[in-house]
């Protein structure tokens, strides 16, 4: 039972950690705060924020499913992954762990839209908020990219339930955003303190996850690469 649930829990956790990472966290808070200024009614604020969250969730899920099915549908790629996946996974997890610990840096091109387009989408109501979330989800910063491409995709490729894992990842990215949206919509006075606490929590959880990734990566390297050479 635990073995069946572990991939789903792992995908959910990777999504939560992605959403709490500094870059996505700042983007989400800024976007939801921006949405709240464009709508006067708390109910509409909440609806727009939830639509924004769903847009992000579905984008992550659709992108992950597209990558997984594409890789699995090519016979040569599928055979390569089946034969060498465990050997590749070790170095990948090790690199992702080092990135999470800020021991190495990675610069990647980022997708972005102008402030004017963000304003147009935000003022378009629920539908515009949905598309705003979907578009901003594609703006991968290094940590988010490492967690998505370096952790979720390999995890999904190894799991018999892999095609469903991107949805749980997307669901995980939406959990903190919904909390932020509720806080803003309800006008919680101590909301800024909770944001600071979430930022501190992200720092500790990212470090712990990074250490775990390094340990698992080192084990895979030893068991599947080094031991085979001895």
KEDOVEX-611685 format. One record per residue (C-alpha): residue number from 1; residue in three letters; chain; x, y, z. Coordinates in Angstrom, 3 decimals, decimal comma, m for minus. Layout:
// residues N
<node><resi>NUM</resi><resn>ALA</resn><chain>A</chain><X>X</X><Y>Y</Y><Z>Z</Z></node>
...
//
This chain:
// residues 230
<node><resi>1</resi><resn>UNK</resn><chain>A</chain><X>0,000</X><Y>0,000</Y><Z>0,000</Z></node>
<node><resi>2</resi><resn>UNK</resn><chain>A</chain><X>2,810</X><Y>2,389</Y><Z>0,949</Z></node>
<node><resi>3</resi><resn>UNK</resn><chain>A</chain><X>4,683</X><Y>1,590</Y><Z>m2,266</Z></node>
<node><resi>4</resi><resn>UNK</resn><chain>A</chain><X>1,575</X><Y>2,419</Y><Z>m4,311</Z></node>
<node><resi>5</resi><resn>UNK</resn><chain>A</chain><X>0,938</X><Y>5,698</Y><Z>m2,470</Z></node>
<node><resi>6</resi><resn>UNK</resn><chain>A</chain><X>4,587</X><Y>6,849</Y><Z>m2,420</Z></node>
<node><resi>7</resi><resn>UNK</resn><chain>A</chain><X>4,774</X><Y>8,119</Y><Z>m6,058</Z></node>
<node><resi>8</resi><resn>UNK</resn><chain>A</chain><X>1,560</X><Y>10,114</Y><Z>m5,620</Z></node>
<node><resi>9</resi><resn>UNK</resn><chain>A</chain><X>2,696</X><Y>11,622</Y><Z>m2,307</Z></node>
<node><resi>10</resi><resn>UNK</resn><chain>A</chain><X>6,103</X><Y>12,393</Y><Z>m3,811</Z></node>
<node><resi>11</resi><resn>UNK</resn><chain>A</chain><X>4,538</X><Y>14,143</Y><Z>m6,826</Z></node>
<node><resi>12</resi><resn>UNK</resn><chain>A</chain><X>2,230</X><Y>16,131</Y><Z>m4,521</Z></node>
<node><resi>13</resi><resn>UNK</resn><chain>A</chain><X>5,175</X><Y>17,135</Y><Z>m2,324</Z></node>
<node><resi>14</resi><resn>UNK</resn><chain>A</chain><X>7,267</X><Y>18,211</Y><Z>m5,319</Z></node>
<node><resi>15</resi><resn>UNK</resn><chain>A</chain><X>4,367</X><Y>20,407</Y><Z>m6,428</Z></node>
<node><resi>16</resi><resn>UNK</resn><chain>A</chain><X>4,014</X><Y>22,021</Y><Z>m2,992</Z></node>
<node><resi>17</resi><resn>UNK</resn><chain>A</chain><X>7,770</X><Y>22,603</Y><Z>m2,796</Z></node>
<node><resi>18</resi><resn>UNK</resn><chain>A</chain><X>7,714</X><Y>24,143</Y><Z>m6,287</Z></node>
<node><resi>19</resi><resn>UNK</resn><chain>A</chain><X>4,940</X><Y>26,554</Y><Z>m5,326</Z></node>
<node><resi>20</resi><resn>UNK</resn><chain>A</chain><X>6,777</X><Y>27,555</Y><Z>m2,133</Z></node>
<node><resi>21</resi><resn>UNK</resn><chain>A</chain><X>10,078</X><Y>28,169</Y><Z>m3,940</Z></node>
<node><resi>22</resi><resn>UNK</resn><chain>A</chain><X>11,069</X><Y>31,869</Y><Z>m3,919</Z></node>
<node><resi>23</resi><resn>UNK</resn><chain>A</chain><X>10,436</X><Y>32,626</Y><Z>m7,595</Z></node>
<node><resi>24</resi><resn>UNK</resn><chain>A</chain><X>7,022</X><Y>30,906</Y><Z>m8,005</Z></node>
<node><resi>25</resi><resn>UNK</resn><chain>A</chain><X>5,984</X><Y>32,073</Y><Z>m4,517</Z></node>
<node><resi>26</resi><resn>UNK</resn><chain>A</chain><X>6,702</X><Y>35,708</Y><Z>m5,366</Z></node>
<node><resi>27</resi><resn>UNK</resn><chain>A</chain><X>4,944</X><Y>35,356</Y><Z>m8,738</Z></node>
<node><resi>28</resi><resn>UNK</resn><chain>A</chain><X>1,859</X><Y>33,758</Y><Z>m7,177</Z></node>
<node><resi>29</resi><resn>UNK</resn><chain>A</chain><X>1,531</X><Y>36,319</Y><Z>m4,384</Z></node>
<node><resi>30</resi><resn>UNK</resn><chain>A</chain><X>2,030</X><Y>39,217</Y><Z>m6,806</Z></node>
<node><resi>31</resi><resn>UNK</resn><chain>A</chain><X>m0,503</X><Y>37,793</Y><Z>m9,269</Z></node>
<node><resi>32</resi><resn>UNK</resn><chain>A</chain><X>m3,177</X><Y>37,100</Y><Z>m6,644</Z></node>
<node><resi>33</resi><resn>UNK</resn><chain>A</chain><X>m2,619</X><Y>40,489</Y><Z>m4,975</Z></node>
<node><resi>34</resi><resn>UNK</resn><chain>A</chain><X>m2,946</X><Y>42,056</Y><Z>m8,415</Z></node>
<node><resi>35</resi><resn>UNK</resn><chain>A</chain><X>m6,181</X><Y>40,169</Y><Z>m9,047</Z></node>
<node><resi>36</resi><resn>UNK</resn><chain>A</chain><X>m7,597</X><Y>41,292</Y><Z>m5,704</Z></node>
<node><resi>37</resi><resn>UNK</resn><chain>A</chain><X>m7,073</X><Y>44,948</Y><Z>m6,613</Z></node>
<node><resi>38</resi><resn>UNK</resn><chain>A</chain><X>m9,019</X><Y>44,543</Y><Z>m9,835</Z></node>
<node><resi>39</resi><resn>UNK</resn><chain>A</chain><X>m12,142</X><Y>43,123</Y><Z>m8,238</Z></node>
<node><resi>40</resi><resn>UNK</resn><chain>A</chain><X>m14,069</X><Y>44,761</Y><Z>m5,416</Z></node>
<node><resi>41</resi><resn>UNK</resn><chain>A</chain><X>m16,248</X><Y>41,852</Y><Z>m4,331</Z></node>
<node><resi>42</resi><resn>UNK</resn><chain>A</chain><X>m14,480</X><Y>39,245</Y><Z>m2,124</Z></node>
<node><resi>43</resi><resn>UNK</resn><chain>A</chain><X>m16,390</X><Y>36,426</Y><Z>m3,804</Z></node>
<node><resi>44</resi><resn>UNK</resn><chain>A</chain><X>m15,123</X><Y>37,481</Y><Z>m7,229</Z></node>
<node><resi>45</resi><resn>UNK</resn><chain>A</chain><X>m11,598</X><Y>37,845</Y><Z>m5,826</Z></node>
<node><resi>46</resi><resn>UNK</resn><chain>A</chain><X>m11,746</X><Y>34,262</Y><Z>m4,612</Z></node>
<node><resi>47</resi><resn>UNK</resn><chain>A</chain><X>m13,200</X><Y>33,006</Y><Z>m7,895</Z></node>
<node><resi>48</resi><resn>UNK</resn><chain>A</chain><X>m10,518</X><Y>34,769</Y><Z>m9,927</Z></node>
<node><resi>49</resi><resn>UNK</resn><chain>A</chain><X>m7,767</X><Y>33,445</Y><Z>m7,642</Z></node>
<node><resi>50</resi><resn>UNK</resn><chain>A</chain><X>m9,070</X><Y>29,880</Y><Z>m7,847</Z></node>
<node><resi>51</resi><resn>UNK</resn><chain>A</chain><X>m9,300</X><Y>30,184</Y><Z>m11,657</Z></node>
<node><resi>52</resi><resn>UNK</resn><chain>A</chain><X>m5,687</X><Y>31,409</Y><Z>m11,679</Z></node>
<node><resi>53</resi><resn>UNK</resn><chain>A</chain><X>m4,673</X><Y>28,423</Y><Z>m9,533</Z></node>
<node><resi>54</resi><resn>UNK</resn><chain>A</chain><X>m6,509</X><Y>25,924</Y><Z>m11,745</Z></node>
<node><resi>55</resi><resn>UNK</resn><chain>A</chain><X>m4,798</X><Y>27,429</Y><Z>m14,790</Z></node>
<node><resi>56</resi><resn>UNK</resn><chain>A</chain><X>m1,378</X><Y>26,770</Y><Z>m13,241</Z></node>
<node><resi>57</resi><resn>UNK</resn><chain>A</chain><X>m2,346</X><Y>23,266</Y><Z>m12,133</Z></node>
<node><resi>58</resi><resn>UNK</resn><chain>A</chain><X>m3,672</X><Y>22,180</Y><Z>m15,519</Z></node>
<node><resi>59</resi><resn>UNK</resn><chain>A</chain><X>m0,662</X><Y>23,625</Y><Z>m17,349</Z></node>
<node><resi>60</resi><resn>UNK</resn><chain>A</chain><X>1,785</X><Y>21,648</Y><Z>m15,216</Z></node>
<node><resi>61</resi><resn>UNK</resn><chain>A</chain><X>m0,334</X><Y>18,506</Y><Z>m15,574</Z></node>
<node><resi>62</resi><resn>UNK</resn><chain>A</chain><X>m0,741</X><Y>18,855</Y><Z>m19,347</Z></node>
<node><resi>63</resi><resn>UNK</resn><chain>A</chain><X>2,961</X><Y>19,586</Y><Z>m19,893</Z></node>
<node><resi>64</resi><resn>UNK</resn><chain>A</chain><X>4,037</X><Y>16,621</Y><Z>m17,772</Z></node>
<node><resi>65</resi><resn>UNK</resn><chain>A</chain><X>1,615</X><Y>14,219</Y><Z>m19,445</Z></node>
<node><resi>66</resi><resn>UNK</resn><chain>A</chain><X>2,719</X><Y>15,406</Y><Z>m22,907</Z></node>
<node><resi>67</resi><resn>UNK</resn><chain>A</chain><X>6,401</X><Y>14,824</Y><Z>m22,100</Z></node>
<node><resi>68</resi><resn>UNK</resn><chain>A</chain><X>5,821</X><Y>11,417</Y><Z>m20,529</Z></node>
<node><resi>69</resi><resn>UNK</resn><chain>A</chain><X>3,608</X><Y>10,094</Y><Z>m23,324</Z></node>
<node><resi>70</resi><resn>UNK</resn><chain>A</chain><X>5,997</X><Y>11,452</Y><Z>m25,975</Z></node>
<node><resi>71</resi><resn>UNK</resn><chain>A</chain><X>9,006</X><Y>9,741</Y><Z>m24,431</Z></node>
<node><resi>72</resi><resn>UNK</resn><chain>A</chain><X>7,139</X><Y>6,480</Y><Z>m23,829</Z></node>
<node><resi>73</resi><resn>UNK</resn><chain>A</chain><X>5,685</X><Y>6,369</Y><Z>m27,357</Z></node>
<node><resi>74</resi><resn>UNK</resn><chain>A</chain><X>9,089</X><Y>6,340</Y><Z>m29,095</Z></node>
<node><resi>75</resi><resn>UNK</resn><chain>A</chain><X>10,355</X><Y>2,717</Y><Z>m29,060</Z></node>
<node><resi>76</resi><resn>UNK</resn><chain>A</chain><X>14,047</X><Y>3,659</Y><Z>m29,026</Z></node>
<node><resi>77</resi><resn>UNK</resn><chain>A</chain><X>13,545</X><Y>6,116</Y><Z>m26,190</Z></node>
<node><resi>78</resi><resn>UNK</resn><chain>A</chain><X>11,341</X><Y>3,721</Y><Z>m24,238</Z></node>
<node><resi>79</resi><resn>UNK</resn><chain>A</chain><X>13,930</X><Y>0,926</Y><Z>m24,572</Z></node>
<node><resi>80</resi><resn>UNK</resn><chain>A</chain><X>16,726</X><Y>3,281</Y><Z>m23,509</Z></node>
<node><resi>81</resi><resn>UNK</resn><chain>A</chain><X>14,789</X><Y>4,452</Y><Z>m20,456</Z></node>
<node><resi>82</resi><resn>UNK</resn><chain>A</chain><X>13,863</X><Y>0,922</Y><Z>m19,477</Z></node>
<node><resi>83</resi><resn>UNK</resn><chain>A</chain><X>17,500</X><Y>m0,168</Y><Z>m19,689</Z></node>
<node><resi>84</resi><resn>UNK</resn><chain>A</chain><X>19,349</X><Y>2,862</Y><Z>m18,345</Z></node>
<node><resi>85</resi><resn>UNK</resn><chain>A</chain><X>16,779</X><Y>4,815</Y><Z>m16,309</Z></node>
<node><resi>86</resi><resn>UNK</resn><chain>A</chain><X>18,170</X><Y>3,784</Y><Z>m12,921</Z></node>
<node><resi>87</resi><resn>UNK</resn><chain>A</chain><X>21,695</X><Y>4,717</Y><Z>m14,032</Z></node>
<node><resi>88</resi><resn>UNK</resn><chain>A</chain><X>20,558</X><Y>8,101</Y><Z>m15,297</Z></node>
<node><resi>89</resi><resn>UNK</resn><chain>A</chain><X>18,368</X><Y>8,794</Y><Z>m12,279</Z></node>
<node><resi>90</resi><resn>UNK</resn><chain>A</chain><X>21,286</X><Y>8,781</Y><Z>m9,807</Z></node>
<node><resi>91</resi><resn>UNK</resn><chain>A</chain><X>23,235</X><Y>11,691</Y><Z>m11,345</Z></node>
<node><resi>92</resi><resn>UNK</resn><chain>A</chain><X>19,982</X><Y>13,571</Y><Z>m12,059</Z></node>
<node><resi>93</resi><resn>UNK</resn><chain>A</chain><X>18,836</X><Y>13,378</Y><Z>m8,423</Z></node>
<node><resi>94</resi><resn>UNK</resn><chain>A</chain><X>22,320</X><Y>14,340</Y><Z>m7,261</Z></node>
<node><resi>95</resi><resn>UNK</resn><chain>A</chain><X>22,323</X><Y>17,462</Y><Z>m9,461</Z></node>
<node><resi>96</resi><resn>UNK</resn><chain>A</chain><X>18,789</X><Y>18,422</Y><Z>m8,386</Z></node>
<node><resi>97</resi><resn>UNK</resn><chain>A</chain><X>19,802</X><Y>18,027</Y><Z>m4,740</Z></node>
<node><resi>98</resi><resn>UNK</resn><chain>A</chain><X>22,810</X><Y>20,300</Y><Z>m5,249</Z></node>
<node><resi>99</resi><resn>UNK</resn><chain>A</chain><X>20,558</X><Y>22,869</Y><Z>m6,923</Z></node>
<node><resi>100</resi><resn>UNK</resn><chain>A</chain><X>18,110</X><Y>22,752</Y><Z>m4,005</Z></node>
<node><resi>101</resi><resn>UNK</resn><chain>A</chain><X>20,990</X><Y>23,337</Y><Z>m1,587</Z></node>
<node><resi>102</resi><resn>UNK</resn><chain>A</chain><X>22,233</X><Y>26,267</Y><Z>m3,729</Z></node>
<node><resi>103</resi><resn>UNK</resn><chain>A</chain><X>25,593</X><Y>24,537</Y><Z>m4,132</Z></node>
<node><resi>104</resi><resn>UNK</resn><chain>A</chain><X>25,402</X><Y>24,924</Y><Z>m7,895</Z></node>
<node><resi>105</resi><resn>UNK</resn><chain>A</chain><X>23,618</X><Y>27,541</Y><Z>m9,976</Z></node>
<node><resi>106</resi><resn>UNK</resn><chain>A</chain><X>21,698</X><Y>27,131</Y><Z>m13,224</Z></node>
<node><resi>107</resi><resn>UNK</resn><chain>A</chain><X>20,501</X><Y>29,858</Y><Z>m15,542</Z></node>
<node><resi>108</resi><resn>UNK</resn><chain>A</chain><X>17,670</X><Y>29,000</Y><Z>m17,918</Z></node>
<node><resi>109</resi><resn>UNK</resn><chain>A</chain><X>15,702</X><Y>31,194</Y><Z>m20,341</Z></node>
<node><resi>110</resi><resn>UNK</resn><chain>A</chain><X>12,384</X><Y>32,217</Y><Z>m18,835</Z></node>
<node><resi>111</resi><resn>UNK</resn><chain>A</chain><X>9,054</X><Y>32,772</Y><Z>m20,504</Z></node>
<node><resi>112</resi><resn>UNK</resn><chain>A</chain><X>7,370</X><Y>36,034</Y><Z>m19,561</Z></node>
<node><resi>113</resi><resn>UNK</resn><chain>A</chain><X>4,573</X><Y>38,352</Y><Z>m20,629</Z></node>
<node><resi>114</resi><resn>UNK</resn><chain>A</chain><X>4,354</X><Y>42,123</Y><Z>m20,443</Z></node>
<node><resi>115</resi><resn>UNK</resn><chain>A</chain><X>2,679</X><Y>43,958</Y><Z>m17,582</Z></node>
<node><resi>116</resi><resn>UNK</resn><chain>A</chain><X>0,063</X><Y>45,308</Y><Z>m19,985</Z></node>
<node><resi>117</resi><resn>UNK</resn><chain>A</chain><X>m0,975</X><Y>41,796</Y><Z>m21,033</Z></node>
<node><resi>118</resi><resn>UNK</resn><chain>A</chain><X>m1,142</X><Y>40,734</Y><Z>m17,391</Z></node>
<node><resi>119</resi><resn>UNK</resn><chain>A</chain><X>m3,440</X><Y>43,695</Y><Z>m16,729</Z></node>
<node><resi>120</resi><resn>UNK</resn><chain>A</chain><X>m5,700</X><Y>42,793</Y><Z>m19,661</Z></node>
<node><resi>121</resi><resn>UNK</resn><chain>A</chain><X>m5,986</X><Y>39,173</Y><Z>m18,497</Z></node>
<node><resi>122</resi><resn>UNK</resn><chain>A</chain><X>m6,589</X><Y>40,137</Y><Z>m14,863</Z></node>
<node><resi>123</resi><resn>UNK</resn><chain>A</chain><X>m9,342</X><Y>42,557</Y><Z>m15,879</Z></node>
<node><resi>124</resi><resn>UNK</resn><chain>A</chain><X>m11,008</X><Y>39,886</Y><Z>m18,039</Z></node>
<node><resi>125</resi><resn>UNK</resn><chain>A</chain><X>m12,542</X><Y>38,184</Y><Z>m15,020</Z></node>
<node><resi>126</resi><resn>UNK</resn><chain>A</chain><X>m12,409</X><Y>34,494</Y><Z>m14,186</Z></node>
<node><resi>127</resi><resn>UNK</resn><chain>A</chain><X>m11,531</X><Y>33,378</Y><Z>m17,718</Z></node>
<node><resi>128</resi><resn>UNK</resn><chain>A</chain><X>m8,670</X><Y>35,869</Y><Z>m17,948</Z></node>
<node><resi>129</resi><resn>UNK</resn><chain>A</chain><X>m7,378</X><Y>34,811</Y><Z>m14,521</Z></node>
<node><resi>130</resi><resn>UNK</resn><chain>A</chain><X>m7,362</X><Y>31,190</Y><Z>m15,676</Z></node>
<node><resi>131</resi><resn>UNK</resn><chain>A</chain><X>m5,225</X><Y>32,031</Y><Z>m18,712</Z></node>
<node><resi>132</resi><resn>UNK</resn><chain>A</chain><X>m2,949</X><Y>34,248</Y><Z>m16,614</Z></node>
<node><resi>133</resi><resn>UNK</resn><chain>A</chain><X>m2,219</X><Y>31,302</Y><Z>m14,309</Z></node>
<node><resi>134</resi><resn>UNK</resn><chain>A</chain><X>m1,705</X><Y>28,954</Y><Z>m17,261</Z></node>
<node><resi>135</resi><resn>UNK</resn><chain>A</chain><X>0,771</X><Y>31,321</Y><Z>m18,920</Z></node>
<node><resi>136</resi><resn>UNK</resn><chain>A</chain><X>2,743</X><Y>32,151</Y><Z>m15,763</Z></node>
<node><resi>137</resi><resn>UNK</resn><chain>A</chain><X>3,114</X><Y>28,438</Y><Z>m14,997</Z></node>
<node><resi>138</resi><resn>UNK</resn><chain>A</chain><X>5,433</X><Y>28,219</Y><Z>m18,009</Z></node>
<node><resi>139</resi><resn>UNK</resn><chain>A</chain><X>7,811</X><Y>30,727</Y><Z>m16,415</Z></node>
<node><resi>140</resi><resn>UNK</resn><chain>A</chain><X>10,199</X><Y>28,136</Y><Z>m14,943</Z></node>
<node><resi>141</resi><resn>UNK</resn><chain>A</chain><X>12,882</X><Y>29,426</Y><Z>m12,615</Z></node>
<node><resi>142</resi><resn>UNK</resn><chain>A</chain><X>15,891</X><Y>27,108</Y><Z>m11,956</Z></node>
<node><resi>143</resi><resn>UNK</resn><chain>A</chain><X>14,508</X><Y>25,417</Y><Z>m8,829</Z></node>
<node><resi>144</resi><resn>UNK</resn><chain>A</chain><X>11,056</X><Y>24,900</Y><Z>m10,344</Z></node>
<node><resi>145</resi><resn>UNK</resn><chain>A</chain><X>12,625</X><Y>23,528</Y><Z>m13,533</Z></node>
<node><resi>146</resi><resn>UNK</resn><chain>A</chain><X>14,844</X><Y>21,184</Y><Z>m11,536</Z></node>
<node><resi>147</resi><resn>UNK</resn><chain>A</chain><X>11,909</X><Y>19,840</Y><Z>m9,538</Z></node>
<node><resi>148</resi><resn>UNK</resn><chain>A</chain><X>9,664</X><Y>19,434</Y><Z>m12,580</Z></node>
<node><resi>149</resi><resn>UNK</resn><chain>A</chain><X>12,049</X><Y>18,153</Y><Z>m15,263</Z></node>
<node><resi>150</resi><resn>UNK</resn><chain>A</chain><X>14,680</X><Y>16,625</Y><Z>m12,999</Z></node>
<node><resi>151</resi><resn>UNK</resn><chain>A</chain><X>12,447</X><Y>14,979</Y><Z>m10,378</Z></node>
<node><resi>152</resi><resn>UNK</resn><chain>A</chain><X>8,811</X><Y>14,647</Y><Z>m11,435</Z></node>
<node><resi>153</resi><resn>UNK</resn><chain>A</chain><X>9,453</X><Y>13,436</Y><Z>m15,002</Z></node>
<node><resi>154</resi><resn>UNK</resn><chain>A</chain><X>11,979</X><Y>10,723</Y><Z>m14,001</Z></node>
<node><resi>155</resi><resn>UNK</resn><chain>A</chain><X>9,676</X><Y>9,662</Y><Z>m11,144</Z></node>
<node><resi>156</resi><resn>UNK</resn><chain>A</chain><X>6,733</X><Y>9,412</Y><Z>m13,547</Z></node>
<node><resi>157</resi><resn>UNK</resn><chain>A</chain><X>8,747</X><Y>7,464</Y><Z>m16,125</Z></node>
<node><resi>158</resi><resn>UNK</resn><chain>A</chain><X>9,665</X><Y>4,878</Y><Z>m13,502</Z></node>
<node><resi>159</resi><resn>UNK</resn><chain>A</chain><X>6,177</X><Y>4,529</Y><Z>m12,023</Z></node>
<node><resi>160</resi><resn>UNK</resn><chain>A</chain><X>3,410</X><Y>2,339</Y><Z>m13,504</Z></node>
<node><resi>161</resi><resn>UNK</resn><chain>A</chain><X>1,056</X><Y>5,201</Y><Z>m12,565</Z></node>
<node><resi>162</resi><resn>UNK</resn><chain>A</chain><X>3,316</X><Y>7,798</Y><Z>m14,171</Z></node>
<node><resi>163</resi><resn>UNK</resn><chain>A</chain><X>0,704</X><Y>9,311</Y><Z>m16,456</Z></node>
<node><resi>164</resi><resn>UNK</resn><chain>A</chain><X>m1,318</X><Y>10,492</Y><Z>m13,431</Z></node>
<node><resi>165</resi><resn>UNK</resn><chain>A</chain><X>1,577</X><Y>11,946</Y><Z>m11,430</Z></node>
<node><resi>166</resi><resn>UNK</resn><chain>A</chain><X>1,723</X><Y>15,327</Y><Z>m13,251</Z></node>
<node><resi>167</resi><resn>UNK</resn><chain>A</chain><X>m1,856</X><Y>15,954</Y><Z>m12,123</Z></node>
<node><resi>168</resi><resn>UNK</resn><chain>A</chain><X>m0,865</X><Y>15,412</Y><Z>m8,471</Z></node>
<node><resi>169</resi><resn>UNK</resn><chain>A</chain><X>2,153</X><Y>17,663</Y><Z>m9,034</Z></node>
<node><resi>170</resi><resn>UNK</resn><chain>A</chain><X>m0,148</X><Y>20,343</Y><Z>m10,437</Z></node>
<node><resi>171</resi><resn>UNK</resn><chain>A</chain><X>m2,490</X><Y>19,834</Y><Z>m7,486</Z></node>
<node><resi>172</resi><resn>UNK</resn><chain>A</chain><X>0,453</X><Y>20,335</Y><Z>m5,115</Z></node>
<node><resi>173</resi><resn>UNK</resn><chain>A</chain><X>1,409</X><Y>23,616</Y><Z>m6,784</Z></node>
<node><resi>174</resi><resn>UNK</resn><chain>A</chain><X>m2,122</X><Y>24,837</Y><Z>m6,213</Z></node>
<node><resi>175</resi><resn>UNK</resn><chain>A</chain><X>m2,361</X><Y>24,141</Y><Z>m2,475</Z></node>
<node><resi>176</resi><resn>UNK</resn><chain>A</chain><X>m0,295</X><Y>27,124</Y><Z>m1,206</Z></node>
<node><resi>177</resi><resn>UNK</resn><chain>A</chain><X>m1,805</X><Y>29,414</Y><Z>m3,845</Z></node>
<node><resi>178</resi><resn>UNK</resn><chain>A</chain><X>m5,352</X><Y>28,625</Y><Z>m2,679</Z></node>
<node><resi>179</resi><resn>UNK</resn><chain>A</chain><X>m4,300</X><Y>29,414</Y><Z>0,908</Z></node>
<node><resi>180</resi><resn>UNK</resn><chain>A</chain><X>m2,859</X><Y>32,766</Y><Z>m0,193</Z></node>
<node><resi>181</resi><resn>UNK</resn><chain>A</chain><X>m6,000</X><Y>33,516</Y><Z>m2,205</Z></node>
<node><resi>182</resi><resn>UNK</resn><chain>A</chain><X>m8,240</X><Y>32,748</Y><Z>0,785</Z></node>
<node><resi>183</resi><resn>UNK</resn><chain>A</chain><X>m6,113</X><Y>34,959</Y><Z>3,015</Z></node>
<node><resi>184</resi><resn>UNK</resn><chain>A</chain><X>m6,335</X><Y>37,914</Y><Z>0,642</Z></node>
<node><resi>185</resi><resn>UNK</resn><chain>A</chain><X>m10,031</X><Y>37,419</Y><Z>m0,134</Z></node>
<node><resi>186</resi><resn>UNK</resn><chain>A</chain><X>m10,905</X><Y>37,233</Y><Z>3,577</Z></node>
<node><resi>187</resi><resn>UNK</resn><chain>A</chain><X>m8,729</X><Y>40,236</Y><Z>4,374</Z></node>
<node><resi>188</resi><resn>UNK</resn><chain>A</chain><X>m6,616</X><Y>38,454</Y><Z>6,983</Z></node>
<node><resi>189</resi><resn>UNK</resn><chain>A</chain><X>m4,623</X><Y>41,178</Y><Z>8,734</Z></node>
<node><resi>190</resi><resn>UNK</resn><chain>A</chain><X>m1,736</X><Y>38,908</Y><Z>9,637</Z></node>
<node><resi>191</resi><resn>UNK</resn><chain>A</chain><X>m1,433</X><Y>37,578</Y><Z>6,090</Z></node>
<node><resi>192</resi><resn>UNK</resn><chain>A</chain><X>1,994</X><Y>39,131</Y><Z>5,522</Z></node>
<node><resi>193</resi><resn>UNK</resn><chain>A</chain><X>3,321</X><Y>37,293</Y><Z>8,588</Z></node>
<node><resi>194</resi><resn>UNK</resn><chain>A</chain><X>2,061</X><Y>34,002</Y><Z>7,187</Z></node>
<node><resi>195</resi><resn>UNK</resn><chain>A</chain><X>3,827</X><Y>34,769</Y><Z>3,904</Z></node>
<node><resi>196</resi><resn>UNK</resn><chain>A</chain><X>7,085</X><Y>35,321</Y><Z>5,782</Z></node>
<node><resi>197</resi><resn>UNK</resn><chain>A</chain><X>6,591</X><Y>32,056</Y><Z>7,647</Z></node>
<node><resi>198</resi><resn>UNK</resn><chain>A</chain><X>5,904</X><Y>30,241</Y><Z>4,365</Z></node>
<node><resi>199</resi><resn>UNK</resn><chain>A</chain><X>9,141</X><Y>31,665</Y><Z>2,944</Z></node>
<node><resi>200</resi><resn>UNK</resn><chain>A</chain><X>11,114</X><Y>30,424</Y><Z>5,940</Z></node>
<node><resi>201</resi><resn>UNK</resn><chain>A</chain><X>9,372</X><Y>27,049</Y><Z>5,761</Z></node>
<node><resi>202</resi><resn>UNK</resn><chain>A</chain><X>10,345</X><Y>26,765</Y><Z>2,101</Z></node>
<node><resi>203</resi><resn>UNK</resn><chain>A</chain><X>13,998</X><Y>27,320</Y><Z>2,983</Z></node>
<node><resi>204</resi><resn>UNK</resn><chain>A</chain><X>14,083</X><Y>24,454</Y><Z>5,493</Z></node>
<node><resi>205</resi><resn>UNK</resn><chain>A</chain><X>11,968</X><Y>22,040</Y><Z>3,455</Z></node>
<node><resi>206</resi><resn>UNK</resn><chain>A</chain><X>14,041</X><Y>22,718</Y><Z>0,331</Z></node>
<node><resi>207</resi><resn>UNK</resn><chain>A</chain><X>17,277</X><Y>22,023</Y><Z>2,213</Z></node>
<node><resi>208</resi><resn>UNK</resn><chain>A</chain><X>15,902</X><Y>18,794</Y><Z>3,691</Z></node>
<node><resi>209</resi><resn>UNK</resn><chain>A</chain><X>14,580</X><Y>17,664</Y><Z>0,307</Z></node>
<node><resi>210</resi><resn>UNK</resn><chain>A</chain><X>17,929</X><Y>18,523</Y><Z>m1,284</Z></node>
<node><resi>211</resi><resn>UNK</resn><chain>A</chain><X>19,802</X><Y>16,360</Y><Z>1,229</Z></node>
<node><resi>212</resi><resn>UNK</resn><chain>A</chain><X>17,364</X><Y>13,477</Y><Z>0,655</Z></node>
<node><resi>213</resi><resn>UNK</resn><chain>A</chain><X>17,813</X><Y>13,774</Y><Z>m3,118</Z></node>
<node><resi>214</resi><resn>UNK</resn><chain>A</chain><X>21,590</X><Y>13,723</Y><Z>m2,771</Z></node>
<node><resi>215</resi><resn>UNK</resn><chain>A</chain><X>21,476</X><Y>10,613</Y><Z>m0,566</Z></node>
<node><resi>216</resi><resn>UNK</resn><chain>A</chain><X>19,105</X><Y>8,789</Y><Z>m2,926</Z></node>
<node><resi>217</resi><resn>UNK</resn><chain>A</chain><X>21,154</X><Y>9,884</Y><Z>m5,938</Z></node>
<node><resi>218</resi><resn>UNK</resn><chain>A</chain><X>24,363</X><Y>8,683</Y><Z>m4,318</Z></node>
<node><resi>219</resi><resn>UNK</resn><chain>A</chain><X>22,723</X><Y>5,314</Y><Z>m3,570</Z></node>
<node><resi>220</resi><resn>UNK</resn><chain>A</chain><X>21,558</X><Y>4,920</Y><Z>m7,172</Z></node>
<node><resi>221</resi><resn>UNK</resn><chain>A</chain><X>25,017</X><Y>5,840</Y><Z>m8,463</Z></node>
<node><resi>222</resi><resn>UNK</resn><chain>A</chain><X>26,666</X><Y>3,304</Y><Z>m6,169</Z></node>
<node><resi>223</resi><resn>UNK</resn><chain>A</chain><X>24,170</X><Y>0,477</Y><Z>m6,702</Z></node>
<node><resi>224</resi><resn>UNK</resn><chain>A</chain><X>23,513</X><Y>0,817</Y><Z>m10,432</Z></node>
<node><resi>225</resi><resn>UNK</resn><chain>A</chain><X>26,789</X><Y>2,283</Y><Z>m11,729</Z></node>
<node><resi>226</resi><resn>UNK</resn><chain>A</chain><X>29,738</X><Y>1,753</Y><Z>m9,410</Z></node>
<node><resi>227</resi><resn>UNK</resn><chain>A</chain><X>28,761</X><Y>m1,710</Y><Z>m8,156</Z></node>
<node><resi>228</resi><resn>UNK</resn><chain>A</chain><X>28,320</X><Y>m2,892</Y><Z>m11,742</Z></node>
<node><resi>229</resi><resn>UNK</resn><chain>A</chain><X>31,921</X><Y>m1,937</Y><Z>m12,534</Z></node>
<node><resi>230</resi><resn>UNK</resn><chain>A</chain><X>33,406</X><Y>m3,852</Y><Z>m9,601</Z></node>
//
